[in-house]
Amino acid sequence: MQTPQLTQSILTAALDGLELQKSRIEDQIAQVRSLLGGAPRKPVASAEASGEVAPKRTLSAAARRSIATAQKKRWALIRKQKAAGGEPAAKAAVKPAKRKLSAAGRRAIIEATKKRWAKVRAEAAKAKKAAEAK
């Protein structure tokens, strides 16, 4: 049996048929969504394929109000500290105090380092003697 040649008209007809099926399916999805009480929306696949960005999420009025209140409190604190002639608390807390190493701690580190290097040198000397013996 011979396979038919795909011509321009056959491909165009196939494309038209597939697009018609797609539109019917989208209409049926919209009907089901309306029965469920959901608002009709674009199919997820088409949004991803076209490279569209999902819409930004919105905050409720109560959430926006609480964020605004907190920000106003922060600014009020900063203004209060500036009026008093002090540095804002946020800037003062950014730089922690430098830690210092005690003399005993420094000695312990130096001794441990010397011990490790002595061990490395001893093993290297052993390996060198073994290589010379061969």
C-alpha positions as CSV (number, residue, x, y, z in Angstrom):
1,M,0.0,0.0,0.0
2,Q,1.3,3.4,-1.0
3,T,1.4,6.3,1.5
4,P,-0.3,9.5,0.2
5,Q,1.9,12.5,-0.6
6,L,1.5,15.4,1.9
7,T,0.6,18.4,-0.2
8,Q,0.1,22.0,0.8
9,S,-3.7,21.7,0.6
10,I,-3.8,18.5,2.7
11,L,-1.6,20.1,5.4
12,T,-3.8,23.2,5.4
13,A,-7.0,21.2,5.7
14,A,-5.4,19.2,8.6
15,L,-4.4,22.4,10.4
16,D,-7.9,23.8,9.9
17,G,-9.5,20.7,11.3
18,L,-7.2,20.6,14.3
19,E,-7.8,24.3,15.1
20,L,-11.6,23.7,14.9
21,Q,-11.3,20.8,17.4
22,K,-9.2,23.0,19.7
23,S,-11.8,25.7,19.7
24,R,-14.6,23.2,20.5
25,I,-12.6,21.8,23.4
26,E,-11.8,25.3,24.7
27,D,-15.6,26.1,24.5
28,Q,-16.4,22.9,26.5
29,I,-13.8,23.7,29.1
30,A,-15.3,27.2,29.5
31,Q,-18.8,25.8,29.9
32,V,-17.6,23.3,32.6
33,R,-15.8,26.1,34.4
34,S,-18.9,28.3,34.4
35,L,-20.8,25.4,35.9
36,L,-18.2,25.2,38.6
37,G,-18.5,28.9,39.3
38,G,-15.0,29.8,38.1
39,A,-14.3,32.6,35.8
40,P,-13.2,31.6,32.3
41,R,-9.5,31.9,31.8
42,K,-6.9,31.2,29.2
43,P,-5.6,27.6,29.0
44,V,-2.3,27.1,30.9
45,A,-0.5,25.5,27.9
46,S,-1.2,28.5,25.6
47,A,0.1,31.0,28.2
48,E,3.3,29.0,28.7
49,A,3.8,28.5,25.0
50,S,3.4,32.1,24.2
51,G,5.8,33.2,26.9
52,E,3.3,35.3,28.8
53,V,4.1,36.1,32.4
54,A,1.5,35.1,35.0
55,P,-0.4,38.0,36.5
56,K,1.0,39.5,39.7
57,R,-0.7,38.4,42.9
58,T,-2.6,41.1,44.7
59,L,-2.7,41.8,48.4
60,S,-5.9,42.2,50.3
61,A,-6.8,45.7,51.7
62,A,-6.1,44.4,55.3
63,A,-2.7,43.2,54.3
64,R,-1.8,46.5,52.6
65,R,-3.0,48.4,55.6
66,S,-0.9,46.3,58.1
67,I,2.2,46.7,55.9
68,A,1.6,50.5,55.6
69,T,1.2,50.7,59.4
70,A,4.4,48.9,60.1
71,Q,6.3,51.0,57.6
72,K,5.0,54.2,59.2
73,K,6.1,53.0,62.6
74,R,9.6,52.3,61.3
75,W,9.8,55.8,59.7
76,A,8.5,57.4,62.9
77,L,11.3,55.7,64.9
78,I,13.9,56.8,62.5
79,R,12.6,60.4,62.5
80,K,12.5,60.4,66.3
81,Q,16.1,59.2,66.6
82,K,17.3,61.8,64.1
83,A,15.6,64.5,66.0
84,A,17.3,63.3,69.2
85,G,20.6,63.6,67.4
86,G,21.4,59.9,67.5
87,E,22.1,57.4,64.8
88,P,19.2,55.2,63.7
89,A,19.1,51.9,65.5
90,A,19.2,49.9,62.3
91,K,22.5,51.4,61.1
92,A,24.1,51.0,64.5
93,A,23.2,47.3,64.7
94,V,24.6,46.5,61.2
95,K,28.3,46.3,62.2
96,P,28.9,43.7,64.9
97,A,31.9,43.9,67.3
98,K,35.1,42.3,66.1
99,R,36.0,39.1,67.8
100,K,39.5,38.7,69.2
101,L,41.6,35.5,69.4
102,S,43.1,34.9,72.9
103,A,46.8,34.3,73.3
104,A,46.2,30.7,74.5
105,G,44.0,30.0,71.5
106,R,46.6,31.4,69.2
107,R,49.3,29.2,70.8
108,A,47.1,26.1,70.5
109,I,46.6,26.8,66.8
110,I,50.3,27.3,66.2
111,E,51.2,24.1,68.0
112,A,48.6,22.1,66.1
113,T,49.8,23.5,62.8
114,K,53.5,22.7,63.6
115,K,52.5,19.1,64.6
116,R,50.6,18.6,61.3
117,W,53.5,19.9,59.2
118,A,56.0,17.7,61.1
119,K,53.8,14.7,60.3
120,V,53.6,15.7,56.6
121,R,57.4,16.1,56.4
122,A,58.0,12.8,58.2
123,E,55.8,11.0,55.7
124,A,57.5,12.7,52.8
125,A,60.9,11.6,54.1
126,K,59.6,8.0,54.5
127,A,58.3,8.0,50.9
128,K,61.6,9.4,49.7
129,K,63.7,6.7,51.5
130,A,61.4,4.0,50.1
131,A,61.8,5.4,46.6
132,E,65.6,5.4,46.9
133,A,65.6,1.9,48.3
134,K,64.0,0.5,45.2
